[in-house]
Amino acid sequence: MPRLRHYDNLGTARFITFCCYHRHKLLIYDEVRNIFIECLRYILKKHNIEIFAYFLMPEHVHLVLLPLENLKLGRIIGTLKSVSGFKSLTYLRANEPETIKLLQRFEGGKIKEAFWQKRCYDHNCRTIETTLGKIKYCHKNPVFRGLAQDPADWTWSSYNWYIGRRDVPLEMDEYPVI
């Protein structure tokens, strides 16, 4: 399957989606979600990236990001996945040995583990309407998937930040028109 082309440095927000290995529900553990949020917070600060929305599903992640400098966002997401995956695998090995078995494969005579799928989906949000649509999509996702009755009931989303709550796992950079 050919790789999709990524267009960096357009000055637009980016909608990013990536999945857990084989879409296993690895983001059901609060500690794993906290690991991911801490790694994301570090990456955002280090690389001067604004975040307008996020949503952690049991088996994948949605992000709406705006890089403020010229950079290859794919490499940054790769680093985020690498670091959060390593830390999450360490946690799972110690606390969820049955789950770790799902993540193992035999390759090159060795057993290897993966937390994330290799690729990600990346969409340039070229208009305000597209960006707002992606943010709203993230916020409606827990209800659509049956994870919550109301978006405010799902902790692992930026929705609560936008309705004024500040005791949230990750603070947002306010999108100018919301």
C-alpha positions as CSV (number, residue, x, y, z in Angstrom):
1,M,0.0,0.0,0.0
2,P,1.5,3.4,-1.0
3,R,2.1,5.9,1.7
4,L,-0.1,9.0,1.8
5,R,1.6,12.2,1.1
6,H,1.9,14.6,4.1
7,Y,1.9,18.4,3.5
8,D,3.7,20.2,6.2
9,N,4.1,23.9,6.9
10,L,0.9,25.1,5.3
11,G,0.0,27.2,8.4
12,T,-3.1,25.1,8.9
13,A,-4.5,23.0,11.8
14,R,-4.0,19.3,11.3
15,F,-6.4,16.5,12.2
16,I,-4.3,13.4,13.2
17,T,-5.6,9.9,14.0
18,F,-3.5,6.9,15.0
19,C,-4.5,3.5,16.3
20,C,-3.2,1.0,18.8
21,Y,-1.6,-2.1,17.5
22,H,-4.2,-4.2,15.6
23,R,-6.8,-1.9,17.1
24,H,-6.5,-3.5,20.5
25,K,-8.2,-1.6,23.3
26,L,-5.1,-0.5,25.0
27,L,-6.3,2.9,26.1
28,I,-8.8,1.5,28.6
29,Y,-6.3,1.7,31.4
30,D,-6.1,5.1,33.2
31,E,-2.4,4.8,33.7
32,V,-1.8,4.2,30.0
33,R,-4.0,7.2,29.2
34,N,-2.1,9.4,31.7
35,I,1.2,8.3,30.2
36,F,0.0,9.3,26.7
37,I,-1.3,12.7,28.0
38,E,2.1,13.4,29.7
39,C,4.0,12.5,26.6
40,L,1.7,14.7,24.5
41,R,2.0,17.6,26.8
42,Y,5.8,17.4,26.7
43,I,5.9,17.1,22.8
44,L,3.5,20.1,22.4
45,K,5.7,22.3,24.6
46,K,9.0,21.2,23.2
47,H,8.0,21.7,19.6
48,N,5.8,24.8,20.0
49,I,2.6,23.1,18.8
50,E,-0.9,24.3,19.8
51,I,-3.6,21.8,20.5
52,F,-7.3,22.6,19.8
53,A,-8.8,19.2,20.5
54,Y,-8.0,15.6,21.5
55,F,-10.0,12.5,22.1
56,L,-8.7,9.2,23.5
57,M,-10.8,6.2,22.3
58,P,-10.2,2.7,23.7
59,E,-8.2,1.8,20.5
60,H,-7.2,5.1,18.9
61,V,-6.4,8.8,19.3
62,H,-7.7,11.9,17.6
63,L,-5.7,15.2,17.8
64,V,-6.3,18.6,16.2
65,L,-2.9,20.4,16.3
66,L,-1.4,23.6,14.9
67,P,2.4,23.6,14.5
68,L,3.6,27.2,15.0
69,E,7.0,26.6,13.4
70,N,8.2,24.9,10.3
71,L,8.6,21.2,11.2
72,K,7.8,17.8,9.9
73,L,4.7,16.9,12.0
74,G,5.0,13.2,11.0
75,R,8.4,13.0,12.8
76,I,6.9,14.6,15.9
77,I,4.0,12.2,16.0
78,G,6.5,9.4,15.5
79,T,8.4,10.5,18.5
80,L,5.1,10.8,20.5
81,K,4.1,7.3,19.6
82,S,7.6,5.9,20.3
83,V,8.0,7.4,23.7
84,S,4.3,6.9,24.9
85,G,4.4,3.4,23.4
86,F,7.6,2.4,25.2
87,K,6.3,3.7,28.6
88,S,2.9,2.1,28.1
89,L,4.4,-1.3,27.2
90,T,6.6,-1.0,30.4
91,Y,3.4,-0.4,32.4
92,L,1.5,-3.2,30.7
93,R,4.3,-5.7,31.1
94,A,4.3,-5.1,34.9
95,N,0.5,-4.9,35.4
96,E,-1.3,-6.6,32.5
97,P,0.6,-9.6,31.3
98,E,-2.3,-11.1,29.3
99,T,-2.6,-7.9,27.3
100,I,1.1,-7.9,26.5
101,K,0.7,-11.3,24.8
102,L,-1.7,-9.7,22.3
103,L,1.0,-7.2,21.3
104,Q,3.8,-9.7,20.7
105,R,4.9,-11.0,17.3
106,F,7.8,-13.1,16.2
107,E,10.1,-11.2,13.8
108,G,13.7,-11.9,12.8
109,G,14.1,-14.7,15.4
110,K,13.0,-12.5,18.2
111,I,9.8,-11.6,20.0
112,K,8.9,-8.0,19.4
113,E,6.1,-5.9,20.9
114,A,4.2,-2.9,19.5
115,F,1.8,-0.5,21.1
116,W,0.9,1.6,18.1
117,Q,0.2,0.9,14.5
118,K,3.0,2.2,12.3
119,R,1.0,4.8,10.3
120,C,-1.3,7.6,11.1
121,Y,-4.0,9.5,9.3
122,D,-3.3,13.2,8.7
123,H,-5.7,15.8,7.3
124,N,-4.9,19.5,6.7
125,C,-7.7,21.6,7.9
126,R,-7.6,24.4,5.3
127,T,-10.6,26.3,6.5
128,I,-12.0,27.4,9.9
129,E,-15.1,25.3,9.1
130,T,-13.1,22.2,8.6
131,T,-11.2,22.7,11.8
132,L,-14.4,23.4,13.8
133,G,-15.9,20.3,12.2
134,K,-13.0,18.1,13.3
135,I,-13.1,19.6,16.9
136,K,-16.9,18.9,17.0
137,Y,-16.3,15.3,15.7
138,C,-13.8,14.7,18.5
139,H,-16.3,15.9,21.1
140,K,-19.3,13.9,19.8
141,N,-17.3,10.7,19.5
142,P,-17.9,9.3,23.0
143,V,-21.6,9.6,22.6
144,F,-21.6,8.2,19.0
145,R,-19.5,5.2,20.2
146,G,-21.6,4.6,23.3
147,L,-18.9,5.4,25.7
148,A,-20.9,8.2,27.4
149,Q,-24.4,9.6,27.5
150,D,-23.1,13.2,27.2
151,P,-19.7,14.4,25.9
152,A,-19.0,16.0,29.3
153,D,-19.1,12.5,30.9
154,W,-16.0,11.4,29.0
155,T,-12.8,12.5,30.8
156,W,-10.4,11.8,28.0
157,S,-11.5,14.5,25.6
158,S,-11.0,18.3,25.2
159,Y,-14.8,18.8,25.5
160,N,-14.8,19.7,29.2
161,W,-12.1,22.4,28.6
162,Y,-14.4,24.1,26.0
163,I,-17.4,24.1,28.4
164,G,-15.3,25.9,31.1
165,R,-14.0,23.1,33.3
166,R,-10.3,23.5,34.1
167,D,-9.7,20.3,36.1
168,V,-9.0,18.4,32.9
169,P,-6.1,16.0,32.0
170,L,-4.8,18.4,29.3
171,E,-5.4,22.2,28.8
172,M,-6.2,23.4,25.3
173,D,-5.0,26.4,23.3
174,E,-8.3,28.2,22.6
175,Y,-9.4,28.0,19.0
176,P,-10.1,31.7,18.1
177,V,-13.7,31.3,16.9
178,I,-15.2,28.9,19.4
